[in-house]
Amino acid sequence: MIRHLPDLLIEPVILMALTEDLGRAGDVTAQACIPEGARMRASFVARKPGVLAGIPCVRLSVLAMDPEAEIALRLTDGEAFEAGAVLAEVEADARAFLAAERTALNLLGRLCGVATLTRAYVEAVEGTRARIADTRKTTPGLRALEKHAVLCGGGVNHRFGLDDAILIKDNHIAVCGGVAEAIRRAKAAVGHLVKVEVEVDGPEQLDEALAERPDVIMLDNFTLPMLREAVERAKASSFGCPVLEASGGVTLETVRGIAETGVDVISVGALTHSAPSLDIGLDVV
C-alpha cells in the first residue's frame, strides 16, 4: 500500500516553484496574449510509458493559481501507464493555468521519473528476497516527494534524515577509533526504538560489527564473492544475523547479481540522483 503524501508537504514546494517562476511581474506573456477571464481546457498526457507519482502536484499547482479550477485526475499514484495515457484533465482560467503549467509538469515529470526507474530496479530483483531502498541523495527541498515516488515504484524508504536513525559510516568509525567503539557509543546514546546501522568495508569490520549486534549492517562496495561470504558469515554468527544491506555503485546491470547473494536490502542512490524526468506534455483540448 502506497503511503499518502499530505498536501501540507507538497504545497510549500509548489509555492516556492511558482514564486520562482512568476518573479516580480507575473506571467507577462499570458497577460499580453490572453484576454482577461478567458478559460481553457487541457490534458496532461504521457509521451512515454512509466509509473505515476506526484499527481497531486497537478491539482495543487493549478488550484494555487485558480482556486475555482475543475480538475479530474484520471490515474492514481503507483499506477503504470502507456505512452498517450491521459493523466489529468483541467478546465481553468487560461492565464492562471498557463502560469501553473510548468511547475505542474516539472514536478510530475520528475516524480514519475523516480517511480519509473525504481520500478525497473524492483522488477530486476523479482524472485529474490532483496528489497530496493532509496538513500538521502535527493534533490534539496524535494526529499519527501522523491521518497514518495520511490514507494510508488515499489521500493522502500531508507531513513528520511539524520534524525530518525543512526547510520555509522566510515568517517564516524575513523573518528571513534573503530567499528565496535562506534556501535557501543551509539547504543549508549539512544533509546531502544532508534535503529543502529553500521557501514563496513570488509570481513574484519563485519566480524567486529556482528559481535556488537547492530540492527543493520551495510556492506559497502563489496564484490559479489564478498557479499556471498558476508551473508554466510552473518548467518553462522553466534551473535545472530542482522539485516544485511548492500550499497555502493549499484546499477540496473549489477543489481540482480547483488540480490542473488542473499542480502536483505539493496540501497540505490541512482533512484533519486540519476532518474531522468519522464516526458509528460500538456495538450489543449
N, C-alpha and C positions, 0 to 999 in steps of 0.2 A: 504494500500500500504506500503511495507516494504522500509524503508529508505536505500538507497545505502550507503555502508561503503567505503569511498575512500581508494584507495591503499596507499595514503600518511599516513593514520593512521595505516595500517596493517604492512607496510614494516619495521618500526623500531622494532616492536615486533619480526618479523621473523629474522631480522639481529641479534638481541640480542640472540635469541634462538640458531641460527646457530653458532654464535661465542662461546656461552657456550658449545655447543656440540663438535665443531671441536677443541677446545682447542689450544694447541701450535703447534701440528704437523699434524692436519687434521685427516681424517678417515684412520688410519693406517691399518685397516682390509681390506677395499676396495683397498687400494694401494698395499697391499701384495697379494691379491687374484684375483683381476680383472685386465685383461690386459688393458693397456692404449688405449683409443679410442674405447673400446667395447661399444656397445649400448644395451639397454634393453627396453622392453615394459611391463607395469604393469597396473593393475586396482585397484582403491580404492573401496573396497567392504564393504557394511554394513553387520555386523554379526547379528545385531538386528534391529527391526523396530524403526523408530524415525522421527524427523523433522530436515531438513537440515539447518545448519547455519555455516558460515565460509568457504564455498567452495573456495572463492578467496585465502585462505591461502595455498591451494594446489598449485594453479598456481604460486603464488609469491614465495613460498618456493623452488619450482623446478627451476623457472627462475633465482632465486638468485644464484644458483649453475651452471645452464646450460642455458644461455640466448637463445640458439638455440633449446631448447626442444619443442616438439609438445605436446600440452595439449588440451584435449577435456573434458569440464565439462558437464556431462550428465544431471544434475539437477541444479536448482537454489535455492538460499536461501529461506526458507519458505515452501518448498515442503515437504510433508510427503513421506516416503518410507518404504518398507518392508525389512525384512532380505534377503540378497542376492542381493540387488539392487547395480548396478554399479554407483558410484557417479562421478567418473572421470577416464579418461584413459590417460596415459602418455607414450611417447617414448622419451628417452633422453640418454645422455652419462651415462653409467652404474655407474661409480664412483661417478659422480655428483648426480645422482638420489638417490643412496643409502645413500649419505651424507645428503640429504634433507628429506629422508623418515620420520624419527622420528619427526622432527619439524612439518612437514605437518600433520602427524597423531595425534600428541599431541594436536595441536590447533583445528583441525577438530573435534576430538572426544570430546574435552572439550566444544566447542561451540554447537555442536549437542546435547550434554547432557543438556545444559542450555535450548535450544529451546524445547527439548522434554519434560522436566519437566514443563516448562512454559505452553506448550500446554495442559498438563494434568490438571493444575490448571484452565486454561481458560475453558476447557470443563466441569470442575466440577461446575462452576458457570453459565453455559449457561442457558439463560432464565431469568436471573436476571439483574438488572441494573449495577451491580458491574463490575468494570474493575480490572484486575490483574496488579499490578505495581511492579517493582523491587526496590532495595534500593542501598545504597552506599557500601554494604557489598560484594564487588567484589574482585577478585584477583588483587593485586597490579600490575599495568602495563597493565592489560587486560580490564580495565573498558569499553572502547569504544566498544571492540569486544564482551564482555559479554552482554552489554546492547543492542547491535545489535541483539544478539542471542535471547534475550527476545522478541524483536519485531518480529523476525522470528517465535516465538512460539505463537504469538497472544497477548502478553502482551503489556503494555505501560511503558514508562520510567519515573521514578521519576527524581529528579534533578541529574545532572551529577557530580556536585562537590559543594564545599562550596560557590562558587562564582556566581551561577546562580539562586538562590532563597534563601529566608530566611526561615529557619526552626527552630523555637524556641522550644527547648527541656527542659526537667526538670531541667538540670543544669543551663541553661540560666535563667530560671524562678527563681531558688533559688538565684542566684547572684543578679538579678534585684529586688527581693523582692515581686514578684507576676506576675500573668499572664497578667493582664491589663497593668501594667507598662512596661513589656517587649514588648507587642504589640505596645504600644504608642511610645516607643523608636525606634522600628523597622520601623514603618511607617514614623516617622520623619526623619529617616536617609537615606531612599532610594527613588528613583523616582517612578512614577506611573506604570512603566512597570515591576517592580520587585514584584513577588508574595510573600505574607507573610502567612506562615503556622505556627500554634502553636499546640504543643502537650499538651493534658490534660489527667488527670488520674481519673477524677470523675465528678459527676454532678455539684459540686460547681465551679470547674475550667471551666467547659463547659459554665455555665451561665456567668461567668466573661469574657470568651473569646467572646461569642456571642455579648456582649454589645460593644466590640471594633471592630467588623466587620472585622475579618481577611478573607483572601481569602479561606483558607482551615483550617479545624480543624482535627487534628489527635487524634483519640480515642484510646489511648494506653492501651493494655491489659484489655479492657472492657469485661465483661461477655456478653453472648447473651442477657439476660434481660436488662443489662445496655446499650447495643448498641441499642436495640429497643427503650428504653426510650429516649436515646440521639437523635435518629432520629426524634422522635415525638416532643421533646423539641425544636430542631432546626427548624423544620417545623412551629411550632407555635410561634416562636420568632418574636417579633415586629421589630427586627433588621435585619431580612432577614436570609435565610438559606445558609450558605457557603457550599462548597464542604466538604463532610464528608469522612474521610479516617480511616479505621480500620487497626490496626497494632499490632504486638506482638504475637509471637509464633504460627503463622498460619501454619496449616498443610493441607494436602490433605483430611484428615478425618474431619477437622473442617471448611474448607473454605466455603462449601455450606451453612452451617448454618449461618455463618457470612454474606454472601451475601444476604440471605433472610431477614435480619433485615432492609434492605433498604439503606445501606451505598453506597456511590458512587464509592469508590476505596478501594481495599484491597492490602496493600503493604506486600510483602513476601520476606524476606531476603534469604530464602532457595533456591530461584530460582538460585542464584549465589553462595551462600556459601556452599550449600549442594548438588548441582546437580552432579550425578555420570557421569563420562565420558562415552560416548556411544562407544560401541565396533565396531571399523572400522579397517579393515585389508588391507594389500597390497598383491595382488595376481599377481605373474609374469605370463605373457601370453606366 
